[in-house]
Amino acid sequence: MATVLLRGLESKPKLNGRQVNLVCFHEERGRWEVELEGAMPMVDLFKVEWNDDWWEPVDNDDKYPSLKKEKGPTFKEVVLQKQEKLKLTDPKILTVVDCNGRPVSVYDGEGQMLEVLSGQHIPRKVETESEVCQRSFPLQFQKKAPEGRTLAVRPSCLRVREEETVEALRKRKVEMSVGTVHAKPELDGQFGLLGAFQASTNAWEVMPDARGLWDVQIDGSAAPVKLRSPEICDEATGKAFVDPVQIGDWKTVPEEKALYARVTLQEGEVILEDEPAISAPFSFDMPQLMKQFNQMSPSRQDAILQLSKGPDFLASLRSETRHFTKETLQSASPEFSQLNESLQDQIWSMMRTFDCNSFSHSRSKSQLLYPTLARVNHSCRPNAVLGDPKPAEQDAKLHSGLEPVDLLKKALIAIEEIPEGEEITVSYLSEEDLLEPRPQRRQRLMDGFGFECFCSRCLDEDADRVLRTFRSAEGEGSTGTGGEPCEEMHVSSFADFLTKLSKEEPLSSPDELVAIAETASETLAPSHWLLRKALKLRSPEVYPIPGRDMPCEEIRKKLRSVLDGVTAAKGYPSAA
């Protein structure tokens, strides 16, 4: 359970600094219901300040004539007026404390004001600490709080005490220079810990050092503030920040865009995080897709429309026999076919854009379009990868069982040093597919994304050769005579095996895989992509009991994880 402190309460200032437990969030009121740890404090009703008319006369009347005046309401009259205003008919529920917070006696056991305080003057001296004198003022009149220990507070009146919820943000200390026009001018001159650059807002996440400056999210976890690059500087060097990336014309295809590094990015550095702008199920809910698009601002719509539309078919809905084209959609959807041609073109263009640029997420069943990440182009030798960062909100374990907010962010992470000005790339293919020779990789990219790859690896025959080595009389590592036909034979054999998997035919034994592996091992080097796949699939991990039936889906899972030892950065197999 998140440990949360109260702060900034105006109606109940005594509660500020007290620790509370979150109970639930009331959407209709925008308030948290919280439970106080310990008893609820007394409720302040009214305060009575000192009045000079209440001075007790001294013996020397001639020397102090001003103390003899008898004008204005007495102490009793002031108290009765305040009680009447608050409709307090029973003084026995009241308690009174002096200026030091010590209890003092104002009423007797029957609720009547003490005789010594009912006259025109207040005593100058007291015999015990519970008596009232001029030094006791101001007096605070209170009543016992109602039963129960819950109250409703705004999220901004809560702050997280634990630091574990924001450890992922803590990378570099920065100084905040926001100026007086910022939404939170109190941040100016404060120090904070730098988090990831947020592409959706073009701002950095910063967690202030001063806990009083933290905001609290709907689930009670600490919320970082969003600051633009000119508003922060590195504490150690004093240098101002710049946005880590910029979108520019793609050097390979000038009419397309690409993402470039504005600063040198280090290996393992989180370059940015992006939030999805559109989400849709795999079946493509056309009304929902267009509804989300139409709710965007005009500038956001323009950014989406400028993304690549990919091939003139939906690759994710492609069957073995034909592509899913606009004509296919017209045949499958009477509602779509009845629309006018202009509206059909608009919807079809949006579907192509979404299909070509969307990503999956480990915590969602939908496909998600991230506007900035959609600008990251493919390379068979990528310098970055995509990841699904764990949201900080999940660290707040609320006893109410409230579902934490999950923005389904996706992170772009450098897997090698990326110099300033260099294009940032990722692989659209899986790590397993990256092991395949260039023709197979290019075919996959053409089928799925509608383009032929001309990355540095595809243009470098020597770099690609390590995946195509064969055994021969000349020794391991050479292509040997007839190497190409030998590879084609094994590729064809492996393709037949995958075809059986696609037909949901379970295998009764690993014999087919064993045969492929043994035949391939006679001619292929241990590092060859095809042999590594076959060897992985025939391992005891896959078939712990020889001859046991194995569902097709389980083999598919092994296919997806077959190359766990592959270096993703280069797309090369590790040493066998």
C-alpha positions as CSV (number, residue, x, y, z in Angstrom):
1,M,0.0,0.0,0.0
2,A,1.3,3.4,-0.9
3,T,2.3,5.6,2.0
4,V,0.7,9.0,1.4
5,L,1.0,12.2,3.3
6,L,-1.6,15.0,3.5
7,R,-0.5,18.5,2.4
8,G,-2.1,21.8,1.5
9,L,-5.4,21.2,3.2
10,E,-7.0,24.6,3.9
11,S,-10.2,23.5,5.7
12,K,-8.3,21.1,8.0
13,P,-4.8,22.4,8.3
14,K,-4.1,20.3,11.3
15,L,-4.1,17.2,9.2
16,N,-1.3,18.4,7.0
17,G,1.7,16.1,7.4
18,R,-0.5,13.2,8.7
19,Q,-0.1,9.8,7.1
20,V,-3.2,8.4,5.4
21,N,-4.3,5.2,3.5
22,L,-6.1,5.5,0.2
23,V,-9.5,3.9,0.2
24,C,-11.0,4.7,-3.2
25,F,-11.2,7.4,-5.8
26,H,-14.6,9.1,-6.4
27,E,-14.7,10.0,-10.1
28,E,-17.8,12.1,-9.9
29,R,-16.2,14.4,-7.2
30,G,-12.6,14.1,-8.3
31,R,-11.7,13.4,-4.7
32,W,-9.8,10.6,-2.9
33,E,-11.4,9.0,0.1
34,V,-8.6,8.5,2.6
35,E,-8.4,6.9,6.0
36,L,-6.4,8.6,8.7
37,E,-3.8,6.7,10.7
38,G,-4.7,7.4,14.3
39,A,-7.6,9.4,15.8
40,M,-9.2,12.3,13.9
41,P,-8.1,15.6,15.5
42,M,-10.4,18.0,17.2
43,V,-12.4,20.3,14.9
44,D,-11.6,24.0,15.2
45,L,-14.8,26.1,15.5
46,F,-13.8,29.6,16.3
47,K,-11.1,31.7,17.8
48,V,-11.4,34.5,20.4
49,E,-8.7,37.2,20.2
50,W,-7.7,39.4,23.1
51,N,-9.5,42.7,23.6
52,D,-7.9,45.5,25.5
53,D,-11.3,46.3,27.1
54,W,-10.9,43.2,29.2
55,W,-7.8,44.4,31.1
56,E,-8.3,43.9,34.8
57,P,-8.1,47.3,36.7
58,V,-5.0,47.9,38.8
59,D,-4.9,49.4,42.3
60,N,-3.5,52.8,41.2
61,D,-6.6,54.1,39.3
62,D,-5.2,57.6,38.9
63,K,-2.0,56.3,37.2
64,Y,-3.8,54.0,34.8
65,P,-7.1,55.7,33.9
66,S,-7.4,53.9,30.6
67,L,-7.8,50.6,32.4
68,K,-11.0,51.8,34.0
69,K,-13.0,52.0,30.8
70,E,-16.0,49.7,30.5
71,K,-17.0,49.7,26.9
72,G,-17.5,47.1,24.2
73,P,-18.7,43.5,24.5
74,T,-17.4,41.4,27.3
75,F,-15.6,38.1,26.8
76,K,-18.8,36.2,27.6
77,E,-20.8,38.2,25.1
78,V,-18.2,37.6,22.4
79,V,-18.3,33.8,23.0
80,L,-22.1,33.7,23.1
81,Q,-22.3,35.6,19.8
82,K,-20.0,33.1,18.1
83,Q,-21.8,30.1,19.5
84,E,-25.1,31.5,18.3
85,K,-23.7,32.1,14.8
86,L,-22.7,28.4,14.7
87,K,-25.9,27.3,16.3
88,L,-24.0,25.6,19.1
89,T,-26.7,25.1,21.8
90,D,-24.7,22.7,24.0
91,P,-21.4,24.2,25.3
92,K,-20.6,20.8,26.9
93,I,-19.4,19.5,23.6
94,L,-16.8,22.3,23.4
95,T,-13.2,22.2,24.6
96,V,-10.8,25.2,24.7
97,V,-7.0,25.4,24.3
98,D,-4.8,28.4,24.9
99,C,-2.2,29.9,22.5
100,N,0.2,27.1,23.4
101,G,-2.3,24.3,22.7
102,R,-2.9,23.5,26.4
103,P,-6.4,22.8,27.6
104,V,-8.0,25.6,29.7
105,S,-11.2,25.8,31.7
106,V,-14.0,28.1,30.3
107,Y,-17.1,26.1,31.3
108,D,-18.2,24.2,34.4
109,G,-19.6,20.7,34.5
110,E,-23.1,22.0,33.5
111,G,-21.9,23.8,30.5
112,Q,-22.1,27.3,32.1
113,M,-19.3,29.8,31.7
114,L,-17.1,30.1,34.8
115,E,-18.1,33.1,37.0
116,V,-14.5,34.5,36.8
117,L,-14.8,34.9,33.0
118,S,-18.4,36.2,33.0
119,G,-17.6,39.7,34.1
120,Q,-16.2,42.8,32.3
121,H,-12.6,41.9,32.9
122,I,-10.2,38.9,32.6
123,P,-7.8,38.0,35.5
124,R,-4.2,39.1,35.0
125,K,-2.8,36.1,37.0
126,V,-3.7,32.4,37.4
127,E,-3.1,29.9,40.1
128,T,-3.1,26.8,37.8
129,E,-2.3,26.2,34.1
130,S,-6.0,25.4,33.3
131,E,-7.1,28.9,34.3
132,V,-7.6,31.6,31.7
133,C,-5.7,34.9,31.9
134,Q,-4.6,37.6,29.4
135,R,-1.6,35.5,28.5
136,S,-3.8,32.6,27.4
137,F,-5.1,34.4,24.3
138,P,-6.0,33.8,21.5
139,L,-8.3,31.0,22.7
140,Q,-9.3,28.2,20.3
141,F,-12.7,26.7,20.8
142,Q,-13.0,23.1,19.4
143,K,-15.3,20.1,19.4
144,K,-14.6,16.4,19.1
145,A,-14.4,15.2,15.5
146,P,-17.3,12.9,14.3
147,E,-16.8,9.2,14.5
148,G,-14.8,7.6,11.7
149,R,-11.4,8.3,10.3
150,T,-12.1,9.0,6.6
151,L,-12.3,12.2,4.7
152,A,-12.3,13.3,1.0
153,V,-9.4,15.2,-0.3
154,R,-8.2,16.5,-3.7
155,P,-5.3,14.4,-5.4
156,S,-3.1,17.6,-5.2
157,C,-3.4,17.4,-1.4
158,L,-1.6,14.0,-1.3
159,R,2.0,13.2,-1.7
160,V,3.9,10.0,-1.8
161,R,6.3,9.4,0.9
162,E,8.1,6.3,-0.5
163,E,10.8,6.7,-3.0
164,E,10.5,3.2,-4.5
165,T,7.8,4.3,-6.8
166,V,10.1,6.6,-8.8
167,E,13.4,4.8,-8.8
168,A,13.0,4.1,-12.6
169,L,13.1,7.9,-13.1
170,R,16.3,8.5,-11.2
171,K,19.2,8.9,-13.7
172,R,20.6,12.4,-13.6
173,K,20.2,15.4,-11.3
174,V,19.0,18.6,-12.9
175,E,18.3,22.1,-11.9
176,M,14.9,23.5,-12.8
177,S,14.7,27.1,-14.2
178,V,11.1,27.5,-15.0
179,G,10.6,31.2,-14.4
180,T,7.4,32.9,-13.0
181,V,5.2,32.2,-16.0
182,H,5.3,28.5,-15.6
183,A,2.3,26.6,-14.2
184,K,4.4,25.7,-11.2
185,P,6.7,28.7,-10.5
186,E,7.7,27.2,-7.2
187,L,9.9,24.8,-9.1
188,D,12.2,27.6,-10.1
189,G,15.7,27.0,-8.6
190,Q,14.8,23.6,-7.3
191,F,16.7,20.4,-8.1
192,G,15.2,17.2,-9.5
193,L,16.0,13.8,-10.9
194,L,15.7,13.4,-14.7
195,G,13.4,10.8,-16.2
196,A,12.6,9.9,-19.8
197,F,11.8,12.3,-22.6
198,Q,8.1,12.1,-23.4
199,A,7.5,12.3,-27.1
200,S,3.8,13.0,-26.7
201,T,4.4,16.3,-24.9
202,N,7.9,17.1,-26.0
203,A,8.9,17.4,-22.4
204,W,11.1,15.6,-19.8
205,E,9.8,13.9,-16.8
206,V,11.4,15.3,-13.6
207,M,10.9,14.2,-10.1
208,P,11.6,17.2,-7.7
209,D,13.8,16.6,-4.8
210,A,11.5,18.6,-2.5
211,R,8.6,16.3,-1.6
212,G,6.3,19.2,-1.2
213,L,6.5,19.9,-4.9
214,W,5.4,16.4,-5.9
215,D,2.0,15.8,-7.4
216,V,0.0,12.6,-6.8
217,Q,-1.6,10.6,-9.6
218,I,-5.1,9.1,-9.4
219,D,-3.7,5.9,-7.8
220,G,-1.7,7.8,-5.2
221,S,1.8,7.3,-6.7
222,A,4.2,10.2,-7.3
223,A,3.6,12.1,-10.5
224,P,6.7,13.7,-12.1
225,V,6.4,17.2,-13.5
226,K,6.8,17.7,-17.2
227,L,9.5,20.3,-18.2
228,R,10.7,21.3,-21.6
229,S,14.4,21.2,-22.4
230,P,15.0,25.0,-21.9
231,E,13.6,24.7,-18.4
232,I,16.2,22.3,-17.1
233,C,20.0,22.1,-17.0
234,D,22.5,19.5,-15.9
235,E,23.5,20.1,-12.3
236,A,27.1,18.8,-12.8
237,T,28.0,20.7,-16.0
238,G,25.4,23.5,-16.0
239,K,24.7,22.8,-19.6
240,A,21.2,23.3,-20.9
241,F,19.2,20.4,-22.3
242,V,18.1,19.8,-25.8
243,D,15.5,17.4,-27.2
244,P,17.2,14.1,-27.8
245,V,15.7,13.5,-31.2
246,Q,14.3,15.3,-34.2
247,I,12.2,14.3,-37.2
248,G,13.8,15.0,-40.6
249,D,13.8,13.9,-44.3
250,W,14.8,10.3,-44.8
251,K,18.1,10.2,-46.7
252,T,17.1,6.9,-48.3
253,V,13.7,8.0,-49.5
254,P,13.6,11.9,-49.4
255,E,9.8,12.0,-49.5
256,E,9.6,10.0,-46.3
257,K,10.6,11.0,-42.8
258,A,13.1,9.5,-40.3
259,L,14.1,10.0,-36.6
260,Y,17.6,11.4,-36.0
261,A,19.7,11.8,-32.8
262,R,20.2,15.5,-31.8
263,V,22.8,14.4,-29.2
264,T,25.1,11.5,-28.8
265,L,23.1,8.7,-27.2
266,Q,24.8,6.1,-25.0
267,E,24.2,2.3,-25.1
268,G,21.3,1.4,-22.9
269,E,20.0,4.9,-22.7
270,V,16.2,5.4,-22.9
271,I,15.9,7.8,-25.8
272,L,12.2,8.6,-25.4
273,E,8.9,7.2,-24.3
274,D,5.8,7.6,-26.5
275,E,2.1,7.2,-25.7
276,P,-0.4,5.7,-28.2
277,A,-2.6,8.1,-30.1
278,I,-4.9,5.4,-31.6
279,S,-5.7,1.8,-30.5
280,A,-7.8,-0.8,-32.2
281,P,-8.3,-4.6,-32.0
282,F,-6.7,-6.9,-34.5
283,S,-10.1,-7.2,-36.3
284,F,-10.0,-3.4,-37.0
285,D,-13.1,-1.7,-35.6
286,M,-13.6,0.9,-38.4
287,P,-16.0,3.2,-36.5
288,Q,-13.8,3.2,-33.4
289,L,-10.7,3.9,-35.5
290,M,-12.3,6.9,-37.2
291,K,-13.8,8.1,-34.0
292,Q,-10.4,8.3,-32.3
293,F,-9.0,10.0,-35.4
294,N,-11.7,12.6,-35.6
295,Q,-11.3,13.5,-31.9
296,M,-7.7,14.5,-32.4
297,S,-6.6,18.1,-32.9
298,P,-6.0,19.2,-36.5
299,S,-2.2,19.3,-36.0
300,R,-2.3,15.7,-34.6
301,Q,-4.4,14.5,-37.5
302,D,-2.0,16.0,-40.0
303,A,0.9,14.2,-38.3
304,I,-1.0,10.9,-38.6
305,L,-1.9,11.5,-42.2
306,Q,1.8,12.2,-43.1
307,L,2.8,8.7,-41.9
308,S,3.7,6.0,-44.5
309,K,0.7,4.1,-45.7
310,G,2.7,1.0,-46.6
311,P,1.4,-1.5,-49.2
312,D,-2.1,-1.2,-50.8
313,F,-3.4,-4.0,-48.6
314,L,-3.6,-4.9,-44.9
315,A,-0.7,-7.2,-44.1
316,S,-2.1,-8.2,-40.7
317,L,-5.2,-9.6,-42.4
318,R,-3.5,-11.3,-45.3
319,S,-4.5,-14.9,-45.9
320,E,-2.4,-17.6,-47.5
321,T,-4.2,-17.2,-50.8
322,R,-4.8,-13.5,-51.2
323,H,-4.1,-10.0,-49.9
324,F,-6.8,-8.1,-47.9
325,T,-7.4,-5.2,-50.2
326,K,-10.0,-2.4,-50.4
327,E,-12.1,-4.7,-52.7
328,T,-11.9,-7.4,-50.1
329,L,-13.2,-5.0,-47.5
330,Q,-16.0,-3.9,-49.8
331,S,-17.1,-7.5,-50.2
332,A,-16.8,-8.3,-46.5
333,S,-18.6,-5.2,-45.2
334,P,-21.9,-4.0,-46.7
335,E,-21.8,-0.9,-44.6
336,F,-18.4,0.1,-46.1
337,S,-19.5,-0.6,-49.6
338,Q,-22.5,1.7,-49.3
339,L,-20.4,4.7,-48.4
340,N,-19.5,7.2,-51.1
341,E,-16.1,6.8,-52.8
342,S,-14.5,9.7,-51.0
343,L,-15.4,8.4,-47.6
344,Q,-14.3,4.9,-48.5
345,D,-10.9,6.3,-49.6
346,Q,-10.5,8.2,-46.3
347,I,-11.3,5.2,-44.2
348,W,-9.2,2.8,-46.3
349,S,-6.2,5.3,-46.1
350,M,-6.6,5.4,-42.3
351,M,-6.7,1.7,-42.0
352,R,-3.6,1.3,-44.2
353,T,-1.8,3.9,-42.1
354,F,-2.7,2.2,-38.9
355,D,-1.9,-1.3,-40.1
356,C,1.6,-0.2,-41.3
357,N,2.6,1.9,-38.3
358,S,1.0,0.2,-35.3
359,F,2.7,-1.9,-32.6
360,S,1.7,-4.5,-30.2
361,H,2.1,-4.1,-26.5
362,S,2.7,-6.8,-23.8
363,R,-0.1,-5.4,-21.7
364,S,-2.8,-4.9,-24.3
365,K,-4.7,-7.0,-26.8
366,S,-5.0,-4.1,-29.2
367,Q,-2.7,-2.7,-31.8
368,L,-1.4,0.8,-30.9
369,L,-0.2,3.6,-33.0
370,Y,2.6,5.7,-31.5
371,P,3.1,8.9,-33.6
372,T,6.8,9.5,-32.9
373,L,7.8,5.8,-32.9
374,A,6.1,5.4,-36.3
375,R,8.8,7.6,-37.7
376,V,11.5,5.1,-36.7
377,N,12.6,3.2,-39.9
378,H,13.7,-0.4,-40.2
379,S,17.2,-1.7,-40.4
380,C,18.5,-5.3,-40.4
381,R,21.3,-3.9,-38.3
382,P,19.4,-1.7,-35.9
383,N,20.9,0.6,-33.3
384,A,17.8,0.7,-31.0
385,V,15.0,-1.5,-29.8
386,L,11.5,-1.0,-28.5
387,G,10.5,-1.9,-25.0
388,D,7.4,-1.9,-22.8
389,P,8.4,0.1,-19.7
390,K,6.7,-0.8,-16.4
391,P,4.5,2.1,-15.4
392,A,5.5,3.7,-12.1
393,E,1.8,3.5,-11.0
394,Q,2.0,-0.2,-10.6
395,D,4.3,0.2,-7.7
396,A,1.5,1.8,-5.7
397,K,-0.1,-1.3,-4.1
398,L,-3.4,0.0,-3.0
399,H,-5.4,-2.0,-0.4
400,S,-8.6,-1.0,-2.2
401,G,-7.6,-3.0,-5.2
402,L,-7.9,0.1,-7.5
403,E,-6.7,-0.6,-11.0
404,P,-3.6,1.5,-11.6
405,V,-3.5,3.8,-14.6
406,D,-1.6,2.3,-17.4
407,L,-0.8,4.6,-20.3
408,L,0.7,1.7,-22.3
409,K,3.9,3.7,-23.1
410,K,6.5,2.3,-25.4
411,A,10.2,3.1,-24.9
412,L,12.9,3.5,-27.5
413,I,16.2,2.3,-26.2
414,A,19.7,2.6,-27.7
415,I,21.5,-0.7,-28.0
416,E,24.8,0.9,-29.1
417,E,26.3,4.4,-29.0
418,I,24.4,6.6,-31.6
419,P,26.4,9.6,-32.7
420,E,24.7,13.0,-33.0
421,G,23.0,13.3,-36.4
422,E,22.8,9.6,-37.0
423,E,19.4,8.0,-37.9
424,I,17.8,5.9,-35.2
425,T,16.5,2.6,-36.5
426,V,14.8,-0.6,-35.1
427,S,14.1,-3.9,-36.7
428,Y,10.6,-4.6,-37.9
429,L,11.5,-8.3,-38.0
430,S,11.9,-10.6,-35.0
431,E,15.3,-11.6,-33.7
432,E,14.7,-15.0,-35.3
433,D,13.9,-13.5,-38.7
434,L,17.0,-11.3,-38.6
435,L,19.1,-14.5,-38.8
436,E,17.7,-15.3,-42.2
437,P,19.6,-14.5,-45.4
438,R,18.9,-11.3,-47.2
439,P,16.4,-12.7,-49.8
440,Q,14.2,-14.1,-47.0
441,R,14.4,-10.9,-44.9
442,R,13.5,-8.8,-47.9
443,Q,10.6,-11.0,-48.8
444,R,9.2,-10.7,-45.3
445,L,9.5,-7.0,-45.3
446,M,7.8,-6.8,-48.7
447,D,5.0,-9.0,-47.6
448,G,4.4,-7.2,-44.3
449,F,5.3,-3.6,-45.0
450,G,5.5,-3.2,-48.8
451,F,9.1,-2.1,-49.2
452,E,12.4,-3.6,-50.2
453,C,15.1,-3.1,-47.6
454,F,18.3,-1.2,-48.6
455,C,19.9,-0.9,-45.2
456,S,23.6,-1.1,-44.7
457,R,23.5,-4.9,-43.9
458,C,21.4,-5.7,-46.9
459,L,23.9,-3.8,-49.1
460,D,26.9,-5.5,-47.4
461,E,27.4,-9.0,-48.9
462,D,30.3,-9.8,-46.5
463,A,28.3,-8.9,-43.4
464,D,25.5,-11.1,-44.6
465,R,27.8,-14.1,-45.5
466,V,28.2,-15.3,-41.9
467,L,24.6,-16.5,-42.0
468,R,25.2,-18.5,-45.2
469,T,28.3,-20.6,-44.4
470,F,28.5,-24.3,-45.4
471,R,30.8,-27.1,-44.6
472,S,32.9,-28.4,-47.5
473,A,36.1,-30.2,-48.2
474,E,37.9,-26.8,-47.9
475,G,36.9,-26.6,-44.3
476,E,34.2,-25.1,-42.2
477,G,33.2,-21.5,-43.0
478,S,33.5,-21.6,-46.8
479,T,30.5,-21.7,-49.1
480,G,31.9,-24.7,-51.0
481,T,30.8,-26.0,-54.4
482,G,27.1,-26.2,-54.7
483,G,26.5,-24.3,-51.5
484,E,23.5,-22.4,-52.8
485,P,21.4,-25.4,-54.0
486,C,22.2,-27.1,-50.7
487,E,20.8,-24.2,-48.7
488,E,17.8,-24.0,-51.0
489,M,17.1,-27.7,-50.3
490,H,17.1,-27.2,-46.5
491,V,15.0,-24.0,-46.8
492,S,12.4,-25.8,-48.8
493,S,12.4,-28.7,-46.2
494,F,12.0,-26.2,-43.3
495,A,9.2,-24.3,-45.2
496,D,7.3,-27.6,-45.6
497,F,7.6,-28.2,-41.9
498,L,6.2,-24.7,-41.1
499,T,3.3,-25.3,-43.5
500,K,2.3,-28.3,-41.4
501,L,2.4,-26.1,-38.3
502,S,0.1,-23.6,-40.0
503,K,-2.5,-26.3,-40.6
504,E,-2.7,-27.0,-36.9
505,E,-1.4,-30.5,-37.3
506,P,0.2,-31.7,-34.0
507,L,3.4,-33.7,-34.3
508,S,3.5,-37.1,-32.7
509,S,7.3,-37.1,-32.3
510,P,10.3,-34.9,-33.0
511,D,11.5,-37.2,-35.8
512,E,11.0,-34.6,-38.6
513,L,13.0,-32.0,-36.7
514,V,15.7,-34.5,-35.9
515,A,15.9,-35.5,-39.6
516,I,16.2,-31.8,-40.7
517,A,18.8,-31.1,-38.1
518,E,20.9,-34.2,-38.9
519,T,20.8,-33.7,-42.7
520,A,21.6,-30.0,-42.3
521,S,24.5,-30.6,-39.9
522,E,26.3,-32.5,-42.6
523,T,26.6,-29.5,-44.8
524,L,25.8,-26.4,-42.8
525,A,28.1,-24.6,-40.4
526,P,27.0,-24.6,-36.7
527,S,26.2,-20.9,-36.9
528,H,23.9,-21.2,-39.9
529,W,20.5,-19.7,-39.3
530,L,18.5,-22.8,-40.5
531,L,20.6,-25.3,-38.4
532,R,20.2,-23.2,-35.3
533,K,16.4,-23.2,-35.7
534,A,16.3,-26.9,-36.1
535,L,18.6,-27.7,-33.2
536,K,16.6,-25.4,-31.0
537,L,13.3,-27.1,-31.8
538,R,14.6,-30.6,-31.2
539,S,16.1,-29.8,-27.8
540,P,15.0,-31.7,-24.7
541,E,13.4,-28.5,-23.5
542,V,10.9,-28.9,-26.3
543,Y,10.4,-32.7,-26.1
544,P,11.2,-33.8,-22.6
545,I,9.5,-37.2,-23.3
546,P,10.3,-38.9,-26.6
547,G,7.2,-39.6,-28.7
548,R,4.9,-37.4,-26.6
549,D,2.2,-35.5,-28.6
550,M,2.9,-31.8,-28.9
551,P,0.3,-29.1,-29.7
552,C,1.1,-26.9,-32.6
553,E,0.8,-23.7,-30.6
554,E,3.6,-24.9,-28.2
555,I,5.9,-25.4,-31.2
556,R,5.0,-21.9,-32.4
557,K,6.0,-20.5,-29.0
558,K,9.4,-22.2,-29.3
559,L,9.8,-20.8,-32.8
560,R,9.3,-17.3,-31.4
561,S,11.9,-17.8,-28.7
562,V,14.3,-19.9,-30.8
563,L,17.2,-17.5,-30.9
564,D,17.6,-16.4,-27.3
565,G,21.4,-16.3,-27.8
566,V,21.3,-13.9,-30.8
567,T,22.8,-10.5,-30.5
568,A,19.9,-8.3,-31.3
569,A,22.1,-5.3,-32.0
570,K,23.7,-6.8,-35.1
571,G,21.3,-9.5,-36.0
572,Y,24.1,-12.1,-36.0
573,P,24.0,-15.5,-34.3
574,S,26.2,-16.0,-31.3
575,A,28.9,-18.6,-31.4
576,A,27.5,-22.1,-31.6
